[in-house]
Amino acid sequence: MPLKLDSTGWGTNADGSKSSTFCIMCYEHGNFTKPEINSGEKMQQFVFELLRAKHIPKFLVKLMIRDIPKLERWSK
């Protein structure tokens, strides 16, 4: 999620400071909220299913998730 659009707030680091990299949906208290999602491909599938459940057309979902594996979380 683009952080400028994150209405719930930024994620938090272990010391309680706000993360400048991750949103609160993904990152709290210095840890990722869904550690079982450990690859960009798994995250794509997770987001794909969430968006399809909201009846967003498949072609739009594919456009929205195509760059997930390129995000900083997966670059390590």
Backbone atoms as SQL, in Angstrom:
CREATE TABLE atoms (id INTEGER PRIMARY KEY, chain TEXT, resi INTEGER, resn TEXT, atom TEXT, x REAL, y REAL, z REAL);
INSERT INTO atoms VALUES
  (1, 'A', 1, 'MET', 'N', 0.852, -1.168, 0.000),
  (2, 'A', 1, 'MET', 'CA', 0.000, 0.000, 0.000),
  (3, 'A', 1, 'MET', 'C', 0.899, 1.233, 0.000),
  (4, 'A', 2, 'PRO', 'N', 0.634, 2.184, -0.873),
  (5, 'A', 2, 'PRO', 'CA', 1.401, 3.421, -0.818),
  (6, 'A', 2, 'PRO', 'C', 1.195, 4.079, 0.545),
  (7, 'A', 3, 'LEU', 'N', 2.272, 4.399, 1.210),
  (8, 'A', 3, 'LEU', 'CA', 2.168, 4.929, 2.564),
  (9, 'A', 3, 'LEU', 'C', 1.398, 6.242, 2.621),
  (10, 'A', 4, 'LYS', 'N', 1.456, 7.031, 1.570),
  (11, 'A', 4, 'LYS', 'CA', 0.703, 8.290, 1.587),
  (12, 'A', 4, 'LYS', 'C', -0.807, 8.045, 1.568),
  (13, 'A', 5, 'LEU', 'N', -1.225, 6.838, 1.181),
  (14, 'A', 5, 'LEU', 'CA', -2.647, 6.499, 1.166),
  (15, 'A', 5, 'LEU', 'C', -3.068, 5.690, 2.385),
  (16, 'A', 6, 'ASP', 'N', -2.121, 5.402, 3.257),
  (17, 'A', 6, 'ASP', 'CA', -2.394, 4.550, 4.415),
  (18, 'A', 6, 'ASP', 'C', -3.097, 5.356, 5.497),
  (19, 'A', 7, 'SER', 'N', -4.415, 5.245, 5.551),
  (20, 'A', 7, 'SER', 'CA', -5.189, 6.026, 6.511),
  (21, 'A', 7, 'SER', 'C', -5.062, 5.490, 7.931),
  (22, 'A', 8, 'THR', 'N', -4.618, 4.246, 8.112),
  (23, 'A', 8, 'THR', 'CA', -4.514, 3.660, 9.444),
  (24, 'A', 8, 'THR', 'C', -3.182, 3.983, 10.116),
  (25, 'A', 9, 'GLY', 'N', -2.247, 4.475, 9.375),
  (26, 'A', 9, 'GLY', 'CA', -0.958, 4.815, 9.957),
  (27, 'A', 9, 'GLY', 'C', 0.157, 3.936, 9.441),
  (28, 'A', 10, 'TRP', 'N', 1.337, 4.378, 9.693),
  (29, 'A', 10, 'TRP', 'CA', 2.523, 3.660, 9.255),
  (30, 'A', 10, 'TRP', 'C', 2.780, 2.502, 10.202),
  (31, 'A', 11, 'GLY', 'N', 3.526, 1.508, 9.719),
  (32, 'A', 11, 'GLY', 'CA', 3.927, 0.409, 10.581),
  (33, 'A', 11, 'GLY', 'C', 4.853, 0.916, 11.665),
  (34, 'A', 12, 'THR', 'N', 5.129, 0.082, 12.652),
  (35, 'A', 12, 'THR', 'CA', 5.992, 0.501, 13.749),
  (36, 'A', 12, 'THR', 'C', 7.215, -0.397, 13.854),
  (37, 'A', 13, 'ASN', 'N', 8.336, 0.228, 14.177),
  (38, 'A', 13, 'ASN', 'CA', 9.581, -0.494, 14.406),
  (39, 'A', 13, 'ASN', 'C', 9.571, -1.072, 15.817),
  (40, 'A', 14, 'ALA', 'N', 10.558, -1.908, 16.123),
  (41, 'A', 14, 'ALA', 'CA', 10.633, -2.557, 17.436),
  (42, 'A', 14, 'ALA', 'C', 10.684, -1.545, 18.570),
  (43, 'A', 15, 'ASP', 'N', 11.288, -0.376, 18.321),
  (44, 'A', 15, 'ASP', 'CA', 11.392, 0.654, 19.368),
  (45, 'A', 15, 'ASP', 'C', 10.148, 1.534, 19.468),
  (46, 'A', 16, 'GLY', 'N', 9.120, 1.225, 18.674),
  (47, 'A', 16, 'GLY', 'CA', 7.875, 1.989, 18.711),
  (48, 'A', 16, 'GLY', 'C', 7.816, 3.139, 17.732),
  (49, 'A', 17, 'SER', 'N', 8.937, 3.461, 17.098),
  (50, 'A', 17, 'SER', 'CA', 8.929, 4.541, 16.108),
  (51, 'A', 17, 'SER', 'C', 8.204, 4.084, 14.845),
  (52, 'A', 18, 'LYS', 'N', 7.750, 5.056, 14.074),
  (53, 'A', 18, 'LYS', 'CA', 7.034, 4.737, 12.847),
  (54, 'A', 18, 'LYS', 'C', 8.013, 4.282, 11.770),
  (55, 'A', 19, 'SER', 'N', 7.615, 3.250, 11.040),
  (56, 'A', 19, 'SER', 'CA', 8.418, 2.755, 9.928),
  (57, 'A', 19, 'SER', 'C', 8.231, 3.688, 8.741),
  (58, 'A', 20, 'SER', 'N', 9.304, 4.025, 8.078),
  (59, 'A', 20, 'SER', 'CA', 9.189, 4.859, 6.884),
  (60, 'A', 20, 'SER', 'C', 9.090, 3.987, 5.636),
  (61, 'A', 21, 'THR', 'N', 9.049, 2.675, 5.827),
  (62, 'A', 21, 'THR', 'CA', 9.049, 1.749, 4.707),
  (63, 'A', 21, 'THR', 'C', 7.767, 0.934, 4.584),
  (64, 'A', 22, 'PHE', 'N', 7.183, 0.528, 5.714),
  (65, 'A', 22, 'PHE', 'CA', 6.064, -0.413, 5.677),
  (66, 'A', 22, 'PHE', 'C', 4.824, 0.154, 6.370),
  (67, 'A', 23, 'CYS', 'N', 3.655, -0.248, 5.863),
  (68, 'A', 23, 'CYS', 'CA', 2.394, 0.195, 6.461),
  (69, 'A', 23, 'CYS', 'C', 2.034, -0.688, 7.651),
  (70, 'A', 24, 'ILE', 'N', 1.060, -0.238, 8.422),
  (71, 'A', 24, 'ILE', 'CA', 0.648, -0.957, 9.624),
  (72, 'A', 24, 'ILE', 'C', -0.021, -2.294, 9.286),
  (73, 'A', 25, 'MET', 'N', -0.528, -2.442, 8.081),
  (74, 'A', 25, 'MET', 'CA', -1.136, -3.712, 7.689),
  (75, 'A', 25, 'MET', 'C', -0.079, -4.810, 7.533),
  (76, 'A', 26, 'CYS', 'N', 1.163, -4.412, 7.262),
  (77, 'A', 26, 'CYS', 'CA', 2.227, -5.392, 7.013),
  (78, 'A', 26, 'CYS', 'C', 3.243, -5.484, 8.144),
  (79, 'A', 27, 'TYR', 'N', 3.391, -4.433, 8.934),
  (80, 'A', 27, 'TYR', 'CA', 4.540, -4.341, 9.833),
  (81, 'A', 27, 'TYR', 'C', 4.148, -3.695, 11.153),
  (82, 'A', 28, 'GLU', 'N', 4.296, -4.446, 12.257),
  (83, 'A', 28, 'GLU', 'CA', 3.994, -3.919, 13.591),
  (84, 'A', 28, 'GLU', 'C', 5.061, -4.380, 14.572),
  (85, 'A', 29, 'HIS', 'N', 5.508, -3.460, 15.399),
  (86, 'A', 29, 'HIS', 'CA', 6.472, -3.761, 16.463),
  (87, 'A', 29, 'HIS', 'C', 7.748, -4.428, 15.936),
  (88, 'A', 30, 'GLY', 'N', 8.162, -4.021, 14.727),
  (89, 'A', 30, 'GLY', 'CA', 9.401, -4.539, 14.154),
  (90, 'A', 30, 'GLY', 'C', 9.283, -5.905, 13.507),
  (91, 'A', 31, 'ASN', 'N', 8.068, -6.393, 13.322),
  (92, 'A', 31, 'ASN', 'CA', 7.859, -7.704, 12.700),
  (93, 'A', 31, 'ASN', 'C', 6.784, -7.616, 11.628),
  (94, 'A', 32, 'PHE', 'N', 6.909, -8.469, 10.627),
  (95, 'A', 32, 'PHE', 'CA', 5.864, -8.549, 9.615),
  (96, 'A', 32, 'PHE', 'C', 4.660, -9.256, 10.210),
  (97, 'A', 33, 'THR', 'N', 3.470, -8.798, 9.867),
  (98, 'A', 33, 'THR', 'CA', 2.249, -9.307, 10.478),
  (99, 'A', 33, 'THR', 'C', 1.870, -10.695, 9.980),
  (100, 'A', 34, 'LYS', 'N', 2.338, -11.083, 8.833),
  (101, 'A', 34, 'LYS', 'CA', 2.052, -12.417, 8.281),
  (102, 'A', 34, 'LYS', 'C', 3.374, -13.078, 7.898),
  (103, 'A', 35, 'PRO', 'N', 4.120, -13.596, 8.868),
  (104, 'A', 35, 'PRO', 'CA', 5.438, -14.178, 8.569),
  (105, 'A', 35, 'PRO', 'C', 5.359, -15.405, 7.674),
  (106, 'A', 36, 'GLU', 'N', 4.199, -16.054, 7.606),
  (107, 'A', 36, 'GLU', 'CA', 4.060, -17.220, 6.734),
  (108, 'A', 36, 'GLU', 'C', 4.103, -16.839, 5.249),
  (109, 'A', 37, 'ILE', 'N', 3.864, -15.567, 4.966),
  (110, 'A', 37, 'ILE', 'CA', 3.988, -15.068, 3.592),
  (111, 'A', 37, 'ILE', 'C', 5.440, -14.618, 3.440),
  (112, 'A', 38, 'ASN', 'N', 6.262, -15.518, 2.954),
  (113, 'A', 38, 'ASN', 'CA', 7.709, -15.279, 2.946),
  (114, 'A', 38, 'ASN', 'C', 8.295, -15.130, 1.549),
  (115, 'A', 39, 'SER', 'N', 7.456, -14.837, 0.566),
  (116, 'A', 39, 'SER', 'CA', 7.952, -14.561, -0.783),
  (117, 'A', 39, 'SER', 'C', 6.978, -13.620, -1.482),
  (118, 'A', 40, 'GLY', 'N', 7.488, -12.946, -2.483),
  (119, 'A', 40, 'GLY', 'CA', 6.641, -12.055, -3.263),
  (120, 'A', 40, 'GLY', 'C', 5.505, -12.788, -3.944),
  (121, 'A', 41, 'GLU', 'N', 5.774, -14.017, -4.365),
  (122, 'A', 41, 'GLU', 'CA', 4.746, -14.803, -5.035),
  (123, 'A', 41, 'GLU', 'C', 3.618, -15.180, -4.070),
  (124, 'A', 42, 'LYS', 'N', 3.970, -15.517, -2.840),
  (125, 'A', 42, 'LYS', 'CA', 2.937, -15.834, -1.842),
  (126, 'A', 42, 'LYS', 'C', 2.103, -14.593, -1.523),
  (127, 'A', 43, 'MET', 'N', 2.765, -13.440, -1.458),
  (128, 'A', 43, 'MET', 'CA', 2.038, -12.202, -1.204),
  (129, 'A', 43, 'MET', 'C', 1.121, -11.879, -2.379),
  (130, 'A', 44, 'GLN', 'N', 1.586, -12.113, -3.597),
  (131, 'A', 44, 'GLN', 'CA', 0.729, -11.889, -4.760),
  (132, 'A', 44, 'GLN', 'C', -0.534, -12.744, -4.660),
  (133, 'A', 45, 'GLN', 'N', -0.378, -13.997, -4.323),
  (134, 'A', 45, 'GLN', 'CA', -1.529, -14.891, -4.221),
  (135, 'A', 45, 'GLN', 'C', -2.484, -14.430, -3.117),
  (136, 'A', 46, 'PHE', 'N', -1.922, -14.024, -1.975),
  (137, 'A', 46, 'PHE', 'CA', -2.727, -13.539, -0.848),
  (138, 'A', 46, 'PHE', 'C', -3.545, -12.317, -1.270),
  (139, 'A', 47, 'VAL', 'N', -2.901, -11.354, -1.889),
  (140, 'A', 47, 'VAL', 'CA', -3.583, -10.122, -2.303),
  (141, 'A', 47, 'VAL', 'C', -4.573, -10.416, -3.426),
  (142, 'A', 48, 'PHE', 'N', -4.181, -11.296, -4.341),
  (143, 'A', 48, 'PHE', 'CA', -5.079, -11.684, -5.428),
  (144, 'A', 48, 'PHE', 'C', -6.404, -12.198, -4.862),
  (145, 'A', 49, 'GLU', 'N', -6.327, -13.097, -3.908),
  (146, 'A', 49, 'GLU', 'CA', -7.530, -13.673, -3.316),
  (147, 'A', 49, 'GLU', 'C', -8.366, -12.618, -2.579),
  (148, 'A', 50, 'LEU', 'N', -7.694, -11.714, -1.860),
  (149, 'A', 50, 'LEU', 'CA', -8.433, -10.657, -1.157),
  (150, 'A', 50, 'LEU', 'C', -9.186, -9.755, -2.126),
  (151, 'A', 51, 'LEU', 'N', -8.516, -9.350, -3.189),
  (152, 'A', 51, 'LEU', 'CA', -9.138, -8.437, -4.136),
  (153, 'A', 51, 'LEU', 'C', -10.221, -9.118, -4.959),
  (154, 'A', 52, 'ARG', 'N', -10.023, -10.365, -5.308),
  (155, 'A', 52, 'ARG', 'CA', -11.056, -11.096, -6.058),
  (156, 'A', 52, 'ARG', 'C', -12.302, -11.287, -5.190),
  (157, 'A', 53, 'ALA', 'N', -12.102, -11.468, -3.877),
  (158, 'A', 53, 'ALA', 'CA', -13.245, -11.601, -2.973),
  (159, 'A', 53, 'ALA', 'C', -14.063, -10.309, -2.919),
  (160, 'A', 54, 'LYS', 'N', -13.429, -9.209, -3.271),
  (161, 'A', 54, 'LYS', 'CA', -14.131, -7.922, -3.322),
  (162, 'A', 54, 'LYS', 'C', -14.704, -7.657, -4.712),
  (163, 'A', 55, 'HIS', 'N', -14.670, -8.682, -5.562),
  (164, 'A', 55, 'HIS', 'CA', -15.251, -8.647, -6.908),
  (165, 'A', 55, 'HIS', 'C', -14.552, -7.660, -7.842),
  (166, 'A', 56, 'ILE', 'N', -13.278, -7.442, -7.609),
  (167, 'A', 56, 'ILE', 'CA', -12.501, -6.610, -8.525),
  (168, 'A', 56, 'ILE', 'C', -12.143, -7.493, -9.723),
  (169, 'A', 57, 'PRO', 'N', -12.309, -6.990, -10.930),
  (170, 'A', 57, 'PRO', 'CA', -12.035, -7.803, -12.117),
  (171, 'A', 57, 'PRO', 'C', -10.603, -8.362, -12.133),
  (172, 'A', 58, 'LYS', 'N', -10.493, -9.587, -12.602),
  (173, 'A', 58, 'LYS', 'CA', -9.215, -10.291, -12.592),
  (174, 'A', 58, 'LYS', 'C', -8.116, -9.515, -13.313),
  (175, 'A', 59, 'PHE', 'N', -8.430, -8.896, -14.450),
  (176, 'A', 59, 'PHE', 'CA', -7.393, -8.186, -15.182),
  (177, 'A', 59, 'PHE', 'C', -6.865, -6.988, -14.383),
  (178, 'A', 60, 'LEU', 'N', -7.719, -6.329, -13.601),
  (179, 'A', 60, 'LEU', 'CA', -7.263, -5.220, -12.766),
  (180, 'A', 60, 'LEU', 'C', -6.415, -5.723, -11.599),
  (181, 'A', 61, 'VAL', 'N', -6.830, -6.834, -11.014),
  (182, 'A', 61, 'VAL', 'CA', -6.070, -7.408, -9.906),
  (183, 'A', 61, 'VAL', 'C', -4.669, -7.766, -10.380),
  (184, 'A', 62, 'LYS', 'N', -4.568, -8.373, -11.538),
  (185, 'A', 62, 'LYS', 'CA', -3.250, -8.756, -12.060),
  (186, 'A', 62, 'LYS', 'C', -2.361, -7.530, -12.260),
  (187, 'A', 63, 'LEU', 'N', -2.949, -6.441, -12.749),
  (188, 'A', 63, 'LEU', 'CA', -2.180, -5.201, -12.891),
  (189, 'A', 63, 'LEU', 'C', -1.718, -4.670, -11.530),
  (190, 'A', 64, 'MET', 'N', -2.600, -4.778, -10.549),
  (191, 'A', 64, 'MET', 'CA', -2.311, -4.224, -9.225),
  (192, 'A', 64, 'MET', 'C', -1.222, -5.011, -8.484),
  (193, 'A', 65, 'ILE', 'N', -1.121, -6.300, -8.748),
  (194, 'A', 65, 'ILE', 'CA', -0.186, -7.121, -7.970),
  (195, 'A', 65, 'ILE', 'C', 1.108, -7.450, -8.710),
  (196, 'A', 66, 'ARG', 'N', 1.245, -7.035, -9.945),
  (197, 'A', 66, 'ARG', 'CA', 2.388, -7.477, -10.742),
  (198, 'A', 66, 'ARG', 'C', 3.748, -7.066, -10.178),
  (199, 'A', 67, 'ASP', 'N', 3.817, -5.948, -9.477),
  (200, 'A', 67, 'ASP', 'CA', 5.102, -5.475, -8.967),
  (201, 'A', 67, 'ASP', 'C', 5.389, -5.878, -7.526),
  (202, 'A', 68, 'ILE', 'N', 4.522, -6.634, -6.899),
  (203, 'A', 68, 'ILE', 'CA', 4.732, -7.025, -5.502),
  (204, 'A', 68, 'ILE', 'C', 6.096, -7.684, -5.281),
  (205, 'A', 69, 'PRO', 'N', 6.535, -8.615, -6.142),
  (206, 'A', 69, 'PRO', 'CA', 7.844, -9.245, -5.888),
  (207, 'A', 69, 'PRO', 'C', 9.030, -8.275, -5.954),
  (208, 'A', 70, 'LYS', 'N', 8.823, -7.089, -6.516),
  (209, 'A', 70, 'LYS', 'CA', 9.897, -6.103, -6.627),
  (210, 'A', 70, 'LYS', 'C', 9.996, -5.183, -5.415),
  (211, 'A', 71, 'LEU', 'N', 9.064, -5.299, -4.469),
  (212, 'A', 71, 'LEU', 'CA', 9.059, -4.431, -3.295),
  (213, 'A', 71, 'LEU', 'C', 10.231, -4.744, -2.367),
  (214, 'A', 72, 'GLU', 'N', 10.586, -3.781, -1.544),
  (215, 'A', 72, 'GLU', 'CA', 11.764, -3.895, -0.666),
  (216, 'A', 72, 'GLU', 'C', 11.706, -5.123, 0.240),
  (217, 'A', 73, 'ARG', 'N', 10.542, -5.477, 0.706),
  (218, 'A', 73, 'ARG', 'CA', 10.438, -6.643, 1.613),
  (219, 'A', 73, 'ARG', 'C', 11.022, -7.899, 0.974),
  (220, 'A', 74, 'TRP', 'N', 10.905, -8.036, -0.321),
  (221, 'A', 74, 'TRP', 'CA', 11.343, -9.257, -1.010),
  (222, 'A', 74, 'TRP', 'C', 12.722, -9.121, -1.631),
  (223, 'A', 75, 'SER', 'N', 13.346, -7.982, -1.503),
  (224, 'A', 75, 'SER', 'CA', 14.650, -7.759, -2.164),
  (225, 'A', 75, 'SER', 'C', 15.830, -8.313, -1.366),
  (226, 'A', 76, 'LYS', 'N', 15.566, -8.842, -0.174),
  (227, 'A', 76, 'LYS', 'CA', 16.663, -9.330, 0.664),
  (228, 'A', 76, 'LYS', 'C', 16.896, -10.803, 0.481);
